[in-house]
Amino acid sequence: MMKMKTKPIFEVEKVRVEREAVILHEVNWRVERGQHWVILGANGSGKTSLLSALTGYLMPSSGEIRIGSARFGASDWRQVRKSVGLVSSSLGHKIDPDQTSRDVILSGREAQINFWGRVPVSEEKQAARVLRQVRAGHLADRAWRYLSQGERQRVLIGRALMAQLRMLFLDEPAAGLDPVAREDFLKFLTTLAKNRHAPTLVLVTHHVEEIVPLFTHVLLLRGGKTLAAGPRKKVLTSALISTTFGAPVTVRRTGARYHLQVGSHRGSFAS
């Protein structure tokens, strides 16, 4: 009996972005319910441009982007964007340093950058729940200027969670964190993913060490094209990662974590 193909929650088909030069040549990607993804690629591979296209800030030259039944170009992407959250360092730079963590969380209601004013009691309660969810309840009244980088990342995720998200894109969220803070943040993501109402998480990075077990699938980008996309164990091989970064590397797995060593690779990772 032939297995029915499930309907994706997110799909990218032959997406091309061209301005003065071709930025993305042809990207194909399909995300199904229950999956959490990593987008992995070297600097200049097209990760940031793909993210901008997927969140509606960069118009594709051709191809299709679909979230559920909504299709980019045929739907009001301002409304669709409310179901797709983005956490990036560029967003953090735009926040007024006097905004409290609670203010930042509340600004996510309408995808604002800063929040000033009053809200209904129901939204105050929702913000309090979200603050607890992202382990920032004790930071509610602390100003943005006094938050550590790791605290800021958690609050930005809380801001995104104020909306009813289908997907949450994390653009190199561990950049700037020391090794201990990075591990703490990755543990936080693991806890977040276990929440019954958690959105699909998509981590954008160029560090295989950040691919913790919660991430089930990997999309590899090389020169603005999809090099490979699929289950983590099939994609994270020395051969594919060497092609991704344009240099010989060896990918090894220790327990449930991956490590990359620059140098001659010898086939796939050691399991």
TAPERA-V674246 format. One record per pair of residues at least 4 apart in sequence whose C-alpha atoms are under 8 Angstrom apart, sorted by the first residue. I is the first residue (numbers start at 1). J is the second residue. D is the distance in whole Angstrom. If there is no record, write none. Layout:
I,J,D ; I,J,D
This chain:
6,32,7 ; 7,32,7 ; 8,30,6 ; 8,31,6 ; 8,32,5 ; 8,33,7 ; 8,68,7 ; 9,31,6 ; 9,32,5 ; 9,33,6 ; 9,67,6 ; 9,68,5 ; 9,166,8 ; 10,30,6 ; 10,31,5 ; 10,32,7 ; 10,65,8 ; 10,66,6 ; 10,67,5 ; 10,68,6 ; 11,28,8 ; 11,29,6 ; 11,30,4 ; 11,31,6 ; 11,64,8 ; 11,65,6 ; 11,66,5 ; 11,67,7 ; 12,27,7 ; 12,28,5 ; 12,29,5 ; 12,30,6 ; 12,63,8 ; 12,64,6 ; 12,65,5 ; 12,66,7 ; 13,27,7 ; 13,28,5 ; 13,29,7 ; 13,63,6 ; 13,64,5 ; 13,65,7 ; 14,26,5 ; 14,27,5 ; 14,28,5 ; 14,62,7 ; 14,63,5 ; 14,64,7 ; 15,24,7 ; 15,25,7 ; 15,26,5 ; 15,27,5 ; 15,28,7 ; 15,60,6 ; 15,61,8 ; 15,62,6 ; 15,63,4 ; 15,64,6 ; 15,65,7 ; 16,22,8 ; 16,23,8 ; 16,24,5 ; 16,25,5 ; 16,26,5 ; 16,27,7 ; 16,60,6 ; 16,61,6 ; 16,62,5 ; 16,63,6 ; 17,22,6 ; 17,23,5 ; 17,24,5 ; 17,25,7 ; 17,59,7 ; 17,60,5 ; 17,61,5 ; 17,62,7 ; 18,22,4 ; 18,23,6 ; 18,24,7 ; 18,25,8 ; 18,60,8 ; 18,61,6 ; 19,23,7 ; 23,46,7 ; 23,49,7 ; 23,224,6 ; 24,46,6 ; 24,49,7 ; 24,50,7 ; 24,223,8 ; 24,224,4 ; 24,225,6 ; 25,223,8 ; 25,224,5 ; 25,225,6 ; 26,224,7 ; 26,225,5 ; 26,226,7 ; 27,224,7 ; 27,225,5 ; 27,226,5 ; 28,226,6 ; 29,219,8 ; 29,226,8 ; 29,229,7 ; 31,35,7 ; 33,200,7 ; 34,200,7 ; 35,200,7 ; 35,215,7 ; 35,216,6 ; 35,217,7 ; 36,200,6 ; 36,201,5 ; 36,202,6 ; 36,214,7 ; 36,215,5 ; 36,216,5 ; 36,217,6 ; 37,200,8 ; 37,201,6 ; 37,202,5 ; 37,203,6 ; 37,215,5 ; 37,216,6 ; 37,217,5 ; 37,218,5 ; 37,219,7 ; 38,202,5 ; 38,203,5 ; 38,204,6 ; 38,205,7 ; 38,211,7 ; 38,215,7 ; 38,217,6 ; 38,218,5 ; 38,219,6 ; 39,47,7 ; 39,202,7 ; 39,203,6 ; 39,204,5 ; 39,205,6 ; 39,218,6 ; 39,219,5 ; 39,220,6 ; 39,221,7 ; 40,47,8 ; 40,204,6 ; 40,205,5 ; 40,206,5 ; 40,207,8 ; 40,208,8 ; 40,218,7 ; 40,219,6 ; 40,220,5 ; 40,221,6 ; 41,45,6 ; 41,46,8 ; 41,47,7 ; 41,205,7 ; 41,206,5 ; 41,220,6 ; 41,221,5 ; 41,222,6 ; 41,244,6 ; 41,245,7 ; 42,206,6 ; 42,221,8 ; 42,222,7 ; 42,244,7 ; 42,245,5 ; 43,47,8 ; 43,206,8 ; 44,223,7 ; 45,221,6 ; 45,222,5 ; 45,223,5 ; 45,224,5 ; 45,225,8 ; 46,50,6 ; 46,221,7 ; 46,222,8 ; 46,223,7 ; 46,224,5 ; 46,225,8 ; 47,51,6 ; 47,204,7 ; 47,221,7 ; 47,224,8 ; 48,52,6 ; 48,171,8 ; 49,53,6 ; 49,58,7 ; 50,54,6 ; 51,55,6 ; 51,169,8 ; 52,56,6 ; 52,57,5 ; 52,58,5 ; 53,57,6 ; 53,58,4 ; 53,59,6 ; 53,60,6 ; 54,58,8 ; 54,65,7 ; 55,81,6 ; 55,84,7 ; 55,85,8 ; 55,86,8 ; 56,72,8 ; 56,77,7 ; 56,78,8 ; 56,81,7 ; 64,71,7 ; 64,72,7 ; 65,71,6 ; 65,72,5 ; 66,70,6 ; 66,71,4 ; 66,72,6 ; 67,71,7 ; 67,80,8 ; 70,74,7 ; 70,75,6 ; 70,80,7 ; 71,75,6 ; 72,76,8 ; 72,77,7 ; 73,77,8 ; 75,80,8 ; 76,80,7 ; 77,81,6 ; 78,82,7 ; 79,83,8 ; 80,84,7 ; 81,85,7 ; 82,110,8 ; 82,111,7 ; 82,163,6 ; 82,164,7 ; 82,165,7 ; 83,163,7 ; 83,164,6 ; 83,165,4 ; 83,166,5 ; 83,167,7 ; 84,165,6 ; 84,166,6 ; 84,167,5 ; 84,168,6 ; 84,169,7 ; 85,160,5 ; 85,161,8 ; 85,165,6 ; 85,167,6 ; 85,168,5 ; 85,169,6 ; 86,160,7 ; 86,168,6 ; 86,169,5 ; 86,170,6 ; 86,171,7 ; 87,91,7 ; 87,153,7 ; 87,156,6 ; 87,157,6 ; 87,160,8 ; 87,168,8 ; 87,169,6 ; 87,170,5 ; 87,171,6 ; 87,173,7 ; 88,92,7 ; 88,170,6 ; 88,171,5 ; 88,172,7 ; 88,173,7 ; 89,93,6 ; 89,171,8 ; 89,173,7 ; 90,94,7 ; 91,95,7 ; 91,113,8 ; 92,152,8 ; 92,156,8 ; 94,113,7 ; 95,99,7 ; 95,104,8 ; 95,113,6 ; 95,114,6 ; 95,144,8 ; 96,114,7 ; 96,144,7 ; 97,143,6 ; 97,144,5 ; 97,145,5 ; 98,143,5 ; 98,144,6 ; 98,145,7 ; 99,103,6 ; 99,104,7 ; 99,114,7 ; 99,115,8 ; 99,143,5 ; 99,144,6 ; 100,104,6 ; 100,140,7 ; 100,141,5 ; 100,142,5 ; 100,143,4 ; 100,144,6 ; 101,105,6 ; 101,139,6 ; 101,140,5 ; 101,141,6 ; 101,142,6 ; 101,143,6 ; 101,144,6 ; 101,155,6 ; 102,106,6 ; 102,127,7 ; 102,128,8 ; 102,131,8 ; 102,139,8 ; 102,140,5 ; 102,141,6 ; 103,107,6 ; 103,114,7 ; 103,115,6 ; 103,116,7 ; 104,108,7 ; 104,113,8 ; 104,114,6 ; 104,115,7 ; 104,155,7 ; 104,156,7 ; 104,159,6 ; 105,109,8 ; 105,127,6 ; 105,130,8 ; 105,131,8 ; 105,155,7 ; 105,156,7 ; 105,158,6 ; 105,159,4 ; 105,160,8 ; 105,162,7 ; 106,115,7 ; 106,123,8 ; 106,124,8 ; 106,127,6 ; 106,159,7 ; 106,162,7 ; 107,111,6 ; 107,112,5 ; 107,113,6 ; 107,114,6 ; 107,115,5 ; 107,159,7 ; 108,112,6 ; 108,113,8 ; 108,159,5 ; 108,160,6 ; 108,161,7 ; 108,162,5 ; 108,163,7 ; 109,159,8 ; 109,162,6 ; 109,163,6 ; 110,163,8 ; 111,160,8 ; 119,123,6 ; 119,124,7 ; 120,124,7 ; 121,125,6 ; 122,126,6 ; 123,127,6 ; 124,128,6 ; 125,129,6 ; 126,130,6 ; 126,162,8 ; 127,131,6 ; 127,162,7 ; 128,132,6 ; 128,137,7 ; 128,140,8 ; 129,133,6 ; 130,134,6 ; 130,158,6 ; 130,161,7 ; 130,162,7 ; 131,135,6 ; 131,136,5 ; 131,137,5 ; 131,140,7 ; 131,155,7 ; 131,158,6 ; 132,136,6 ; 132,137,5 ; 133,158,8 ; 133,192,8 ; 134,154,6 ; 134,155,7 ; 134,157,7 ; 134,158,6 ; 134,188,8 ; 134,192,8 ; 135,154,8 ; 136,140,7 ; 136,151,7 ; 136,154,7 ; 136,155,7 ; 142,146,7 ; 142,147,7 ; 143,147,7 ; 144,152,7 ; 147,151,6 ; 147,152,6 ; 148,152,6 ; 149,153,6 ; 149,176,7 ; 149,177,7 ; 150,154,6 ; 150,174,8 ; 150,177,7 ; 150,181,7 ; 150,182,8 ; 150,185,7 ; 151,155,6 ; 152,156,6 ; 153,157,6 ; 153,173,7 ; 154,158,6 ; 155,159,6 ; 156,160,6 ; 157,161,6 ; 158,162,7 ; 159,163,8 ; 160,165,8 ; 160,168,8 ; 161,165,7 ; 165,199,6 ; 166,199,5 ; 166,200,6 ; 167,199,5 ; 167,200,5 ; 167,201,6 ; 167,202,7 ; 168,199,6 ; 168,200,6 ; 168,201,5 ; 168,202,6 ; 169,201,6 ; 169,202,5 ; 169,203,6 ; 169,204,7 ; 170,201,7 ; 170,202,6 ; 170,203,5 ; 170,204,6 ; 171,203,6 ; 171,204,5 ; 171,205,7 ; 172,203,7 ; 172,204,5 ; 172,205,5 ; 173,203,8 ; 174,182,6 ; 174,185,7 ; 177,181,6 ; 177,182,5 ; 178,182,6 ; 179,183,6 ; 180,184,6 ; 181,185,6 ; 182,186,6 ; 183,187,6 ; 184,188,6 ; 185,189,6 ; 186,190,6 ; 186,210,7 ; 186,212,7 ; 187,191,6 ; 188,192,6 ; 189,193,6 ; 190,194,7 ; 190,212,8 ; 190,214,6 ; 191,195,7 ; 192,198,7 ; 193,198,6 ; 193,199,8 ; 193,200,8 ; 193,201,7 ; 193,214,7 ; 194,198,7 ; 205,210,8 ; 207,211,8 ; 208,258,6 ; 208,259,6 ; 208,260,7 ; 209,257,7 ; 209,258,5 ; 209,259,5 ; 209,260,7 ; 211,215,6 ; 211,257,7 ; 211,258,7 ; 212,256,7 ; 212,257,6 ; 213,256,6 ; 213,257,7 ; 215,232,8 ; 216,231,6 ; 216,232,6 ; 217,229,7 ; 217,230,5 ; 217,231,4 ; 217,232,5 ; 218,228,8 ; 218,229,6 ; 218,230,6 ; 218,231,6 ; 218,232,5 ; 218,235,6 ; 218,236,8 ; 219,226,7 ; 219,227,8 ; 219,228,6 ; 219,229,4 ; 219,230,7 ; 219,235,8 ; 220,226,6 ; 220,227,5 ; 220,228,5 ; 220,229,6 ; 220,235,8 ; 220,244,7 ; 221,225,6 ; 221,226,5 ; 221,227,5 ; 221,228,7 ; 221,244,7 ; 222,226,7 ; 222,227,6 ; 222,243,8 ; 222,244,5 ; 222,245,8 ; 227,244,7 ; 228,235,7 ; 228,240,8 ; 229,235,7 ; 230,234,7 ; 230,235,6 ; 231,235,6 ; 232,236,6 ; 233,237,8 ; 235,240,7 ; 236,240,7 ; 236,241,7 ; 236,251,7 ; 236,268,8 ; 236,269,7 ; 237,241,6 ; 237,251,6 ; 237,267,7 ; 237,268,4 ; 237,269,5 ; 238,242,6 ; 238,248,8 ; 238,249,6 ; 238,250,5 ; 238,251,5 ; 238,265,6 ; 238,266,7 ; 238,267,6 ; 238,268,5 ; 238,269,6 ; 239,243,6 ; 239,248,8 ; 239,249,8 ; 239,265,7 ; 239,266,8 ; 239,267,6 ; 239,268,6 ; 240,244,6 ; 241,245,6 ; 241,249,7 ; 241,251,8 ; 242,246,6 ; 242,247,5 ; 242,248,5 ; 242,249,5 ; 242,250,8 ; 242,265,8 ; 243,247,7 ; 243,248,8 ; 247,262,8 ; 247,263,8 ; 248,262,6 ; 248,263,5 ; 248,264,5 ; 248,265,6 ; 249,260,7 ; 249,261,6 ; 249,262,4 ; 249,263,5 ; 249,264,6 ; 249,265,5 ; 250,260,6 ; 250,261,5 ; 250,262,6 ; 250,263,7 ; 250,264,7 ; 250,265,4 ; 250,266,7 ; 250,268,8 ; 250,269,7 ; 251,258,7 ; 251,259,6 ; 251,260,5 ; 251,261,6 ; 251,265,8 ; 251,268,7 ; 251,269,5 ; 251,270,8 ; 252,258,6 ; 252,259,5 ; 252,260,6 ; 252,269,5 ; 252,270,5 ; 252,271,7 ; 253,257,6 ; 253,258,4 ; 253,259,6 ; 253,269,6 ; 253,270,6 ; 253,271,6 ; 254,258,6 ; 254,259,8 ; 254,271,8
